Amino acid sequence: MIAVAIAIVFAVWVIWAGPGQTTHGLDTDDVGYEVLSDHSVVVHTQVAVDPGTTVQCAVQALDKSYTIVGWRVVTLPAQEQRDRSISTQVNTTTRAVTGLIHSCWVP
């Protein structure tokens, strides 16, 4: 009985993470941020992805209680280089104390 349950869970995982899913070598690293004012922050990030791949990233700004006070989705067009540095300005509702990449994906 337990073996059947394990086999079913494994089969579902194989279907979910199957051959159609790929990360395109996508990797991100937060480099830093600059608080420009009470209503703006710039987030600096390194993004690596297979050449020729378009990427979208959600960039967020957080206040001192870790509440999201700013959010922006940016599109990085395909290019020949794997690595790129991006700086994204995010408007905020109140003063941010940090900014970072929330997530990136291949559309």
A tleap script that builds the chain and sets N, CA, C and O, in Angstrom:
source leaprc.protein.ff14SB
mol = sequence {
  NMET ILE ALA VAL ALA ILE ALA ILE VAL PHE
  ALA VAL TRP VAL ILE TRP ALA GLY PRO GLY
  GLN THR THR HIE GLY LEU ASP THR ASP ASP
  VAL GLY TYR GLU VAL LEU SER ASP HIE SER
  VAL VAL VAL HIE THR GLN VAL ALA VAL ASP
  PRO GLY THR THR VAL GLN CYS ALA VAL GLN
  ALA LEU ASP LYS SER TYR THR ILE VAL GLY
  TRP ARG VAL VAL THR LEU PRO ALA GLN GLU
  GLN ARG ASP ARG SER ILE SER THR GLN VAL
  ASN THR THR THR ARG ALA VAL THR GLY LEU
  ILE HIE SER CYS TRP VAL CPRO
}
set mol.1.N position { 0.815 -1.194 0.000 }
set mol.1.CA position { 0.000 0.000 0.000 }
set mol.1.C position { 0.868 1.271 0.000 }
set mol.1.O position { 0.615 2.202 -0.765 }
set mol.2.N position { 1.878 1.296 0.855 }
set mol.2.CA position { 2.775 2.447 0.914 }
set mol.2.C position { 3.563 2.566 -0.383 }
set mol.2.O position { 3.798 3.672 -0.870 }
set mol.3.N position { 3.970 1.437 -0.941 }
set mol.3.CA position { 4.718 1.454 -2.202 }
set mol.3.C position { 3.877 2.043 -3.328 }
set mol.3.O position { 4.403 2.761 -4.178 }
set mol.4.N position { 2.594 1.753 -3.347 }
set mol.4.CA position { 1.694 2.308 -4.367 }
set mol.4.C position { 1.599 3.823 -4.207 }
set mol.4.O position { 1.648 4.554 -5.196 }
set mol.5.N position { 1.464 4.297 -2.972 }
set mol.5.CA position { 1.375 5.739 -2.717 }
set mol.5.C position { 2.657 6.440 -3.155 }
set mol.5.O position { 2.607 7.509 -3.764 }
set mol.6.N position { 3.800 5.839 -2.846 }
set mol.6.CA position { 5.083 6.425 -3.260 }
set mol.6.C position { 5.182 6.456 -4.778 }
set mol.6.O position { 5.644 7.446 -5.345 }
set mol.7.N position { 4.760 5.396 -5.440 }
set mol.7.CA position { 4.801 5.343 -6.902 }
set mol.7.C position { 3.901 6.421 -7.513 }
set mol.7.O position { 4.276 7.041 -8.509 }
set mol.8.N position { 2.733 6.650 -6.936 }
set mol.8.CA position { 1.823 7.677 -7.452 }
set mol.8.C position { 2.417 9.061 -7.274 }
set mol.8.O position { 2.372 9.881 -8.191 }
set mol.9.N position { 2.975 9.327 -6.096 }
set mol.9.CA position { 3.607 10.631 -5.846 }
set mol.9.C position { 4.760 10.846 -6.818 }
set mol.9.O position { 4.907 11.938 -7.368 }
set mol.10.N position { 5.573 9.828 -7.037 }
set mol.10.CA position { 6.688 9.941 -7.969 }
set mol.10.C position { 6.191 10.203 -9.396 }
set mol.10.O position { 6.757 11.038 -10.101 }
set mol.11.N position { 5.166 9.515 -9.814 }
set mol.11.CA position { 4.617 9.702 -11.162 }
set mol.11.C position { 4.082 11.112 -11.348 }
set mol.11.O position { 4.303 11.728 -12.391 }
set mol.12.N position { 3.382 11.626 -10.350 }
set mol.12.CA position { 2.876 13.000 -10.429 }
set mol.12.C position { 4.037 13.982 -10.521 }
set mol.12.O position { 3.975 14.930 -11.305 }
set mol.13.N position { 5.092 13.776 -9.739 }
set mol.13.CA position { 6.252 14.664 -9.779 }
set mol.13.C position { 6.915 14.623 -11.154 }
set mol.13.O position { 7.301 15.667 -11.680 }
set mol.14.N position { 7.053 13.436 -11.743 }
set mol.14.CA position { 7.674 13.306 -13.066 }
set mol.14.C position { 6.863 14.070 -14.103 }
set mol.14.O position { 7.431 14.742 -14.964 }
set mol.15.N position { 5.552 13.971 -14.028 }
set mol.15.CA position { 4.700 14.698 -14.979 }
set mol.15.C position { 4.833 16.201 -14.764 }
set mol.15.O position { 4.940 16.953 -15.733 }
set mol.16.N position { 4.829 16.650 -13.510 }
set mol.16.CA position { 4.915 18.080 -13.206 }
set mol.16.C position { 6.270 18.653 -13.599 }
set mol.16.O position { 6.324 19.736 -14.181 }
set mol.17.N position { 7.361 17.960 -13.301 }
set mol.17.CA position { 8.710 18.458 -13.572 }
set mol.17.C position { 9.283 17.862 -14.839 }
set mol.17.O position { 10.496 17.881 -15.047 }
set mol.18.N position { 8.428 17.341 -15.674 }
set mol.18.CA position { 8.827 16.586 -16.849 }
set mol.18.C position { 9.703 17.311 -17.842 }
set mol.18.O position { 10.200 18.404 -17.569 }
set mol.19.N position { 9.890 16.698 -18.997 }
set mol.19.CA position { 10.832 17.191 -19.991 }
set mol.19.C position { 10.459 18.547 -20.579 }
set mol.19.O position { 11.324 19.219 -21.140 }
set mol.20.N position { 9.205 18.972 -20.471 }
set mol.20.CA position { 8.820 20.280 -21.004 }
set mol.20.C position { 9.269 21.434 -20.133 }
set mol.20.O position { 9.271 22.580 -20.582 }
set mol.21.N position { 9.648 21.159 -18.905 }
set mol.21.CA position { 10.077 22.203 -17.982 }
set mol.21.C position { 11.577 22.414 -18.136 }
set mol.21.O position { 12.347 21.454 -18.144 }
set mol.22.N position { 11.990 23.671 -18.258 }
set mol.22.CA position { 13.405 23.991 -18.331 }
set mol.22.C position { 13.642 25.334 -17.684 }
set mol.22.O position { 12.783 26.214 -17.738 }
set mol.23.N position { 14.787 25.499 -17.078 }
set mol.23.CA position { 15.110 26.763 -16.410 }
set mol.23.C position { 15.871 27.699 -17.326 }
set mol.23.O position { 16.074 28.862 -16.977 }
set mol.24.N position { 16.296 27.229 -18.480 }
set mol.24.CA position { 17.091 28.025 -19.413 }
set mol.24.C position { 18.359 28.541 -18.745 }
set mol.24.O position { 18.881 29.588 -19.128 }
set mol.25.N position { 18.853 27.815 -17.754 }
set mol.25.CA position { 20.062 28.232 -17.054 }
set mol.25.C position { 19.875 29.524 -16.289 }
set mol.25.O position { 20.844 30.247 -16.057 }
set mol.26.N position { 18.649 29.832 -15.890 }
set mol.26.CA position { 18.319 31.104 -15.248 }
set mol.26.C position { 18.832 31.149 -13.814 }
set mol.26.O position { 18.566 30.254 -13.012 }
set mol.27.N position { 19.582 32.224 -13.506 }
set mol.27.CA position { 20.115 32.419 -12.162 }
set mol.27.C position { 20.180 33.921 -11.888 }
set mol.27.O position { 20.510 34.707 -12.776 }
set mol.28.N position { 19.864 34.310 -10.659 }
set mol.28.CA position { 19.921 35.718 -10.286 }
set mol.28.C position { 20.701 35.888 -8.991 }
set mol.28.O position { 20.720 34.999 -8.140 }
set mol.29.N position { 21.338 37.031 -8.856 }
set mol.29.CA position { 22.037 37.400 -7.631 }
set mol.29.C position { 21.753 38.865 -7.335 }
set mol.29.O position { 21.974 39.732 -8.180 }
set mol.30.N position { 21.265 39.134 -6.134 }
set mol.30.CA position { 21.084 40.520 -5.712 }
set mol.30.C position { 22.459 41.109 -5.419 }
set mol.30.O position { 23.246 40.529 -4.671 }
set mol.31.N position { 22.741 42.260 -6.011 }
set mol.31.CA position { 24.037 42.911 -5.834 }
set mol.31.C position { 23.942 44.015 -4.782 }
set mol.31.O position { 24.848 44.178 -3.964 }
set mol.32.N position { 22.842 44.771 -4.807 }
set mol.32.CA position { 22.668 45.853 -3.848 }
set mol.32.C position { 21.472 46.701 -4.200 }
set mol.32.O position { 20.701 46.377 -5.104 }
set mol.33.N position { 21.327 47.791 -3.473 }
set mol.33.CA position { 20.212 48.708 -3.701 }
set mol.33.C position { 20.619 50.098 -3.237 }
set mol.33.O position { 21.543 50.259 -2.440 }
set mol.34.N position { 19.917 51.090 -3.747 }
set mol.34.CA position { 20.120 52.480 -3.347 }
set mol.34.C position { 18.758 53.090 -3.058 }
set mol.34.O position { 17.886 53.101 -3.927 }
set mol.35.N position { 18.568 53.593 -1.853 }
set mol.35.CA position { 17.341 54.305 -1.531 }
set mol.35.C position { 17.541 55.742 -2.027 }
set mol.35.O position { 18.394 56.468 -1.517 }
set mol.36.N position { 16.749 56.142 -3.023 }
set mol.36.CA position { 16.882 57.472 -3.606 }
set mol.36.C position { 16.079 58.514 -2.840 }
set mol.36.O position { 16.491 59.668 -2.722 }
set mol.37.N position { 14.925 58.092 -2.320 }
set mol.37.CA position { 14.050 59.011 -1.591 }
set mol.37.C position { 13.025 58.193 -0.817 }
set mol.37.O position { 13.094 56.964 -0.791 }
set mol.38.N position { 12.076 58.875 -0.191 }
set mol.38.CA position { 11.005 58.171 0.513 }
set mol.38.C position { 10.092 57.408 -0.442 }
set mol.38.O position { 9.285 56.586 -0.008 }
set mol.39.N position { 10.219 57.680 -1.750 }
set mol.39.CA position { 9.310 57.048 -2.718 }
set mol.39.C position { 10.023 56.403 -3.897 }
set mol.39.O position { 9.427 56.211 -4.957 }
set mol.40.N position { 11.309 56.065 -3.714 }
set mol.40.CA position { 12.031 55.459 -4.834 }
set mol.40.C position { 13.273 54.717 -4.345 }
set mol.40.O position { 13.986 55.183 -3.457 }
set mol.41.N position { 13.514 53.558 -4.943 }
set mol.41.CA position { 14.714 52.763 -4.667 }
set mol.41.C position { 15.188 52.163 -5.983 }
set mol.41.O position { 14.380 51.851 -6.857 }
set mol.42.N position { 16.498 52.001 -6.119 }
set mol.42.CA position { 17.068 51.336 -7.292 }
set mol.42.C position { 17.665 50.013 -6.826 }
set mol.42.O position { 18.435 49.969 -5.867 }
set mol.43.N position { 17.296 48.932 -7.523 }
set mol.43.CA position { 17.772 47.591 -7.186 }
set mol.43.C position { 18.783 47.162 -8.246 }
set mol.43.O position { 18.503 47.227 -9.443 }
set mol.44.N position { 19.970 46.719 -7.795 }
set mol.44.CA position { 21.036 46.265 -8.691 }
set mol.44.C position { 21.125 44.743 -8.604 }
set mol.44.O position { 21.214 44.175 -7.516 }
set mol.45.N position { 21.099 44.095 -9.768 }
set mol.45.CA position { 21.032 42.638 -9.825 }
set mol.45.C position { 21.881 42.109 -10.969 }
set mol.45.O position { 22.066 42.785 -11.981 }
set mol.46.N position { 22.395 40.897 -10.804 }
set mol.46.CA position { 23.041 40.153 -11.881 }
set mol.46.C position { 22.067 39.059 -12.315 }
set mol.46.O position { 21.525 38.333 -11.482 }
set mol.47.N position { 21.852 38.950 -13.610 }
set mol.47.CA position { 20.971 37.909 -14.154 }
set mol.47.C position { 21.766 37.110 -15.177 }
set mol.47.O position { 22.410 37.677 -16.059 }
set mol.48.N position { 21.713 35.795 -15.050 }
set mol.48.CA position { 22.357 34.895 -16.010 }
set mol.48.C position { 21.288 33.997 -16.602 }
set mol.48.O position { 20.479 33.409 -15.885 }
set mol.49.N position { 21.297 33.901 -17.936 }
set mol.49.CA position { 20.329 33.058 -18.632 }
set mol.49.C position { 20.948 32.649 -19.967 }
set mol.49.O position { 21.819 33.340 -20.495 }
set mol.50.N position { 20.493 31.533 -20.499 }
set mol.50.CA position { 21.018 31.070 -21.781 }
set mol.50.C position { 20.888 32.178 -22.831 }
set mol.50.O position { 19.858 32.849 -22.896 }
set mol.51.N position { 21.929 32.374 -23.655 }
set mol.51.CA position { 21.853 33.384 -24.711 }
set mol.51.C position { 20.622 33.186 -25.591 }
set mol.51.O position { 20.222 32.058 -25.878 }
set mol.52.N position { 20.031 34.299 -26.013 }
set mol.52.CA position { 18.860 34.253 -26.875 }
set mol.52.C position { 17.550 34.057 -26.134 }
set mol.52.O position { 16.522 33.800 -26.762 }
set mol.53.N position { 17.564 34.174 -24.799 }
set mol.53.CA position { 16.368 33.940 -23.996 }
set mol.53.C position { 15.872 35.238 -23.375 }
set mol.53.O position { 16.635 35.942 -22.713 }
set mol.54.N position { 14.600 35.558 -23.584 }
set mol.54.CA position { 13.967 36.702 -22.936 }
set mol.54.C position { 13.571 36.301 -21.516 }
set mol.54.O position { 13.133 35.174 -21.282 }
set mol.55.N position { 13.727 37.226 -20.576 }
set mol.55.CA position { 13.431 36.947 -19.170 }
set mol.55.C position { 12.576 38.076 -18.615 }
set mol.55.O position { 12.737 39.234 -19.001 }
set mol.56.N position { 11.669 37.737 -17.709 }
set mol.56.CA position { 10.941 38.744 -16.951 }
set mol.56.C position { 11.283 38.544 -15.478 }
set mol.56.O position { 11.404 37.414 -15.004 }
set mol.57.N position { 11.439 39.666 -14.756 }
set mol.57.CA position { 11.767 39.609 -13.341 }
set mol.57.C position { 10.849 40.535 -12.557 }
set mol.57.O position { 10.536 41.641 -12.997 }
set mol.58.N position { 10.423 40.067 -11.393 }
set mol.58.CA position { 9.659 40.884 -10.453 }
set mol.58.C position { 10.651 41.432 -9.433 }
set mol.58.O position { 11.340 40.675 -8.750 }
set mol.59.N position { 10.713 42.754 -9.341 }
set mol.59.CA position { 11.620 43.433 -8.424 }
set mol.59.C position { 10.769 44.069 -7.334 }
set mol.59.O position { 9.749 44.693 -7.627 }
set mol.60.N position { 11.181 43.915 -6.076 }
set mol.60.CA position { 10.370 44.454 -4.999 }
set mol.60.C position { 11.202 45.291 -4.041 }
set mol.60.O position { 12.415 45.113 -3.923 }
set mol.61.N position { 10.527 46.203 -3.363 }
set mol.61.CA position { 11.125 47.030 -2.327 }
set mol.61.C position { 10.376 46.751 -1.032 }
set mol.61.O position { 9.152 46.621 -1.029 }
set mol.62.N position { 11.119 46.658 0.071 }
set mol.62.CA position { 10.530 46.351 1.368 }
set mol.62.C position { 10.824 47.463 2.366 }
set mol.62.O position { 11.864 48.117 2.299 }
set mol.63.N position { 9.882 47.669 3.301 }
set mol.63.CA position { 10.121 48.646 4.364 }
set mol.63.C position { 10.727 47.947 5.577 }
set mol.63.O position { 11.035 46.756 5.520 }
set mol.64.N position { 10.900 48.685 6.677 }
set mol.64.CA position { 11.592 48.133 7.847 }
set mol.64.C position { 10.849 46.973 8.512 }
set mol.64.O position { 11.457 46.212 9.265 }
set mol.65.N position { 9.544 46.823 8.248 }
set mol.65.CA position { 8.808 45.681 8.800 }
set mol.65.C position { 8.648 44.566 7.753 }
set mol.65.O position { 7.822 43.669 7.920 }
set mol.66.N position { 9.443 44.628 6.675 }
set mol.66.CA position { 9.448 43.639 5.591 }
set mol.66.C position { 8.136 43.587 4.814 }
set mol.66.O position { 7.796 42.564 4.220 }
set mol.67.N position { 7.411 44.689 4.823 }
set mol.67.CA position { 6.205 44.818 4.016 }
set mol.67.C position { 6.612 45.293 2.623 }
set mol.67.O position { 7.483 46.153 2.491 }
set mol.68.N position { 5.993 44.743 1.597 }
set mol.68.CA position { 6.280 45.185 0.230 }
set mol.68.C position { 5.685 46.574 0.045 }
set mol.68.O position { 4.480 46.773 0.192 }
set mol.69.N position { 6.556 47.539 -0.281 }
set mol.69.CA position { 6.101 48.917 -0.503 }
set mol.69.C position { 6.297 49.360 -1.948 }
set mol.69.O position { 5.947 50.483 -2.309 }
set mol.70.N position { 6.851 48.483 -2.771 }
set mol.70.CA position { 7.023 48.771 -4.190 }
set mol.70.C position { 7.264 47.484 -4.951 }
set mol.70.O position { 7.865 46.544 -4.431 }
set mol.71.N position { 6.787 47.449 -6.202 }
set mol.71.CA position { 6.853 46.226 -7.009 }
set mol.71.C position { 6.896 46.628 -8.465 }
set mol.71.O position { 6.169 47.528 -8.884 }
set mol.72.N position { 7.737 45.974 -9.238 }
set mol.72.CA position { 7.806 46.265 -10.668 }
set mol.72.C position { 8.260 45.017 -11.410 }
set mol.72.O position { 9.167 44.315 -10.963 }
set mol.73.N position { 7.632 44.744 -12.534 }
set mol.73.CA position { 8.048 43.643 -13.403 }
set mol.73.C position { 8.807 44.249 -14.577 }
set mol.73.O position { 8.309 45.156 -15.244 }
set mol.74.N position { 10.011 43.745 -14.825 }
set mol.74.CA position { 10.830 44.232 -15.931 }
set mol.74.C position { 11.068 43.085 -16.908 }
set mol.74.O position { 11.180 41.925 -16.512 }
set mol.75.N position { 11.142 43.431 -18.181 }
set mol.75.CA position { 11.436 42.459 -19.232 }
set mol.75.C position { 12.851 42.693 -19.724 }
set mol.75.O position { 13.217 43.806 -20.101 }
set mol.76.N position { 13.637 41.633 -19.717 }
set mol.76.CA position { 15.004 41.693 -20.237 }
set mol.76.C position { 14.997 41.010 -21.599 }
set mol.76.O position { 14.779 39.801 -21.684 }
set mol.77.N position { 15.234 41.769 -22.660 }
set mol.77.CA position { 15.193 41.172 -23.992 }
set mol.77.C position { 16.322 40.157 -24.187 }
set mol.77.O position { 17.343 40.211 -23.501 }
set mol.78.N position { 16.131 39.260 -25.104 }
set mol.78.CA position { 17.160 38.269 -25.425 }
set mol.78.C position { 18.415 38.979 -25.900 }
set mol.78.O position { 18.350 39.995 -26.592 }
set mol.79.N position { 19.550 38.431 -25.520 }
set mol.79.CA position { 20.820 38.952 -26.018 }
set mol.79.C position { 21.817 37.812 -26.128 }
set mol.79.O position { 21.549 36.700 -25.673 }
set mol.80.N position { 22.971 38.087 -26.733 }
set mol.80.CA position { 23.949 37.041 -27.005 }
set mol.80.C position { 24.755 36.640 -25.776 }
set mol.80.O position { 25.246 35.513 -25.708 }
set mol.81.N position { 24.903 37.543 -24.799 }
set mol.81.CA position { 25.676 37.242 -23.601 }
set mol.81.C position { 24.804 36.518 -22.573 }
set mol.81.O position { 23.600 36.757 -22.489 }
set mol.82.N position { 25.421 35.643 -21.803 }
set mol.82.CA position { 24.710 34.923 -20.749 }
set mol.82.C position { 24.462 35.814 -19.537 }
set mol.82.O position { 23.369 35.804 -18.970 }
set mol.83.N position { 25.466 36.579 -19.141 }
set mol.83.CA position { 25.378 37.392 -17.931 }
set mol.83.C position { 25.080 38.849 -18.260 }
set mol.83.O position { 25.558 39.397 -19.253 }
set mol.84.N position { 24.277 39.453 -17.397 }
set mol.84.CA position { 24.001 40.878 -17.546 }
set mol.84.C position { 23.728 41.497 -16.183 }
set mol.84.O position { 23.229 40.840 -15.269 }
set mol.85.N position { 24.062 42.753 -16.072 }
set mol.85.CA position { 23.787 43.518 -14.854 }
set mol.85.C position { 22.609 44.430 -15.149 }
set mol.85.O position { 22.561 45.074 -16.197 }
set mol.86.N position { 21.657 44.484 -14.221 }
set mol.86.CA position { 20.521 45.377 -14.409 }
set mol.86.C position { 20.340 46.232 -13.164 }
set mol.86.O position { 20.615 45.799 -12.045 }
set mol.87.N position { 19.880 47.431 -13.379 }
set mol.87.CA position { 19.506 48.346 -12.301 }
set mol.87.C position { 18.074 48.777 -12.581 }
set mol.87.O position { 17.774 49.302 -13.654 }
set mol.88.N position { 17.198 48.554 -11.616 }
set mol.88.CA position { 15.773 48.809 -11.800 }
set mol.88.C position { 15.285 49.794 -10.758 }
set mol.88.O position { 15.416 49.551 -9.559 }
set mol.89.N position { 14.722 50.903 -11.210 }
set mol.89.CA position { 14.129 51.851 -10.278 }
set mol.89.C position { 12.700 51.412 -9.960 }
set mol.89.O position { 11.906 51.126 -10.857 }
set mol.90.N position { 12.393 51.365 -8.662 }
set mol.90.CA position { 11.071 50.957 -8.199 }
set mol.90.C position { 10.470 52.097 -7.395 }
set mol.90.O position { 11.074 52.565 -6.431 }
set mol.91.N position { 9.280 52.546 -7.786 }
set mol.91.CA position { 8.564 53.558 -7.001 }
set mol.91.C position { 7.952 52.887 -5.780 }
set mol.91.O position { 7.481 51.753 -5.861 }
set mol.92.N position { 7.959 53.587 -4.651 }
set mol.92.CA position { 7.473 53.007 -3.398 }
set mol.92.C position { 6.394 53.886 -2.777 }
set mol.92.O position { 6.324 55.088 -3.034 }
set mol.93.N position { 5.557 53.263 -1.955 }
set mol.93.CA position { 4.496 54.005 -1.265 }
set mol.93.C position { 5.026 54.692 -0.011 }
set mol.93.O position { 4.531 55.751 0.377 }
set mol.94.N position { 6.036 54.089 0.625 }
set mol.94.CA position { 6.721 54.672 1.780 }
set mol.94.C position { 8.207 54.364 1.633 }
set mol.94.O position { 8.610 53.704 0.675 }
set mol.95.N position { 9.010 54.829 2.559 }
set mol.95.CA position { 10.452 54.645 2.463 }
set mol.95.C position { 10.823 53.160 2.549 }
set mol.95.O position { 10.424 52.457 3.478 }
set mol.96.N position { 11.584 52.709 1.572 }
set mol.96.CA position { 12.083 51.334 1.553 }
set mol.96.C position { 13.406 51.273 2.311 }
set mol.96.O position { 14.145 52.255 2.377 }
set mol.97.N position { 13.687 50.122 2.873 }
set mol.97.CA position { 14.983 49.901 3.506 }
set mol.97.C position { 15.799 48.842 2.768 }
set mol.97.O position { 16.962 48.606 3.093 }
set mol.98.N position { 15.179 48.207 1.770 }
set mol.98.CA position { 15.899 47.245 0.942 }
set mol.98.C position { 15.140 47.036 -0.366 }
set mol.98.O position { 13.954 47.345 -0.477 }
set mol.99.N position { 15.851 46.508 -1.340 }
set mol.99.CA position { 15.244 46.157 -2.614 }
set mol.99.C position { 15.911 44.901 -3.133 }
set mol.99.O position { 17.112 44.712 -2.937 }
set mol.100.N position { 15.143 44.029 -3.799 }
set mol.100.CA position { 15.685 42.768 -4.273 }
set mol.100.C position { 14.812 42.176 -5.367 }
set mol.100.O position { 13.674 42.595 -5.579 }
set mol.101.N position { 15.372 41.196 -6.050 }
set mol.101.CA position { 14.612 40.424 -7.034 }
set mol.101.C position { 13.719 39.456 -6.271 }
set mol.101.O position { 14.192 38.710 -5.413 }
set mol.102.N position { 12.438 39.468 -6.582 }
set mol.102.CA position { 11.520 38.498 -5.977 }
set mol.102.C position { 11.622 37.179 -6.731 }
set mol.102.O position { 11.788 36.118 -6.129 }
set mol.103.N position { 11.518 37.259 -8.065 }
set mol.103.CA position { 11.653 36.053 -8.890 }
set mol.103.C position { 11.835 36.458 -10.342 }
set mol.103.O position { 11.501 37.573 -10.744 }
set mol.104.N position { 12.372 35.527 -11.118 }
set mol.104.CA position { 12.523 35.704 -12.571 }
set mol.104.C position { 11.997 34.448 -13.254 }
set mol.104.O position { 12.017 33.356 -12.686 }
set mol.105.N position { 11.527 34.626 -14.484 }
set mol.105.CA position { 10.972 33.492 -15.234 }
set mol.105.C position { 11.122 33.769 -16.721 }
set mol.105.O position { 11.335 34.905 -17.146 }
set mol.106.N position { 11.004 32.707 -17.496 }
set mol.106.CA position { 11.035 32.802 -18.956 }
set mol.106.C position { 9.578 32.810 -19.409 }
set mol.106.O position { 8.852 31.841 -19.187 }
set mol.107.N position { 9.142 33.917 -20.052 }
set mol.107.CA position { 7.736 33.993 -20.465 }
set mol.107.C position { 7.395 33.035 -21.592 }
set mol.107.O position { 6.249 32.990 -22.040 }
savepdb mol mol.pdb
quit
